[in-house]
Amino acid sequence: MAVLLADVQAIDRVRERDIVKYMHEQPWAQVATDLVAMRAQGRDIDAGEVLATIDQAARARLAARLLEDATFADPTARQKVFDDCIERVAAPTEAERMKRMLAELRRFEELGDEDGAAELLARWNAGRRSDSNVARPIDKKSGSTVDRESDEGQ
């Protein structure tokens, strides 16, 4: 949030990449929504006005970062912080990815599209293997993970 208040171009990048929809933690999600809306309306960003909308403890932490942390005065450091934050916010959790994949798998199965389901599972399993050396593929029929190391079924 400090980056957004320190650099209005960061707000534009958040809007362009539609990052706000990934933000869930309050009050930050609402502040980001308000900042994006203010920029879209062509309004100037008044940090005091924005800070007044959040509780005292959050306001004090954010104000301290803006005033005391030199990172936010340095454009290169600020960009690094921004990139790191955006990556973390936009990266879906493993549970969210699994939920979306299973919903899509059910849709393929309802349509009787076995090829589509198989392709989805292949993509999922390939991604899981690249994410971790210990990731296990998903079984098409059960939807559960497969332990290739076990001797189950042999």
C-alpha positions, -999 to 999 in steps of 0.1 A, spaced: 0 0 0 29 23 8 41 19 -28 7 29 -42 6 60 -20 42 69 -29 38 64 -67 6 70 -86 20 51 -116 19 20 -94 -18 25 -91 -21 25 -129 -1 -7 -131 -24 -23 -105 -54 -12 -125 -40 -24 -158 -32 -58 -144 -65 -60 -125 -47 -69 -93 -73 -55 -69 -95 -86 -75 -68 -107 -58 -67 -86 -27 -88 -99 2 -71 -85 34 -89 -55 48 -85 -26 50 -59 -28 22 -83 -43 -4 -107 -14 1 -79 12 0 -65 -3 -32 -100 -3 -47 -105 34 -37 -71 44 -51 -77 27 -84 -112 44 -86 -97 78 -78 -71 74 -106 -97 62 -130 -118 93 -122 -87 115 -128 -87 126 -91 -54 136 -74 -44 111 -47 -43 127 -12 -24 104 11 -40 121 41 -75 115 28 -67 78 21 -51 74 55 -81 88 72 -102 60 59 -84 33 78 -81 24 115 -55 42 137 -32 12 141 -30 5 103 -28 43 96 2 46 120 21 17 104 15 29 69 24 65 77 56 54 95 66 34 64 60 63 41 78 88 63 107 67 78 115 40 52 139 53 25 128 24 2 97 44 -8 118 74 -18 140 54 -41 122 46 -74 143 14 -81 137 0 -46 101 10 -47 97 -9 -80 113 -40 -65 89 -39 -35 60 -33 -58 69 -63 -81 74 -86 -51 40 -75 -36 21 -79 -68 36 -114 -74 26 -124 -39 -9 -110 -41 -17 -123 -76 -3 -158 -71 -32 -180 -63 -29 -203 -34 -25 -240 -40 -61 -245 -26 -75 -219 -50 -57 -235 -80 -70 -269 -70 -105 -257 -66 -105 -240 -100 -90 -271 -116 -115 -294 -101 -144 -272 -112 -131 -272 -147 -126 -309 -146 -162 -314 -135 -173 -292 -164 -154 -314 -189 -169 -345 -173 -204 -331 -175 -199 -324 -212 -184 -358 -217 -152 -342 -230 -127 -369 -220 -100 -354 -242 -104 -320 -225 -103 -336 -191 -72 -355 -199 -55 -324 -213 -64 -304 -182 -50 -332 -159 -18 -334 -180 -13 -296 -177 -21 -297 -140 3 -327 -133 31 -311 -154 27 -279 -134 27 -297 -101 59 -316 -110 76 -284 -120 65 -267 -87 80 -293 -65 101 -324 -67 76 -341 -43 44 -330 -60 21 -359 -69 -1 -361 -100 -39 -362 -98 -58 -394 -107 -84 -388 -134 -111 -410 -119 -108 -402 -82 -95 -366 -83 -70 -374 -55 -33 -374 -56 -13 -404 -68 17 -416 -49 39 -432 -75 63 -443 -49 39 -465 -30 32 -501 -40 -6 -496 -39 -23 -515 -67 8 -535 -76 
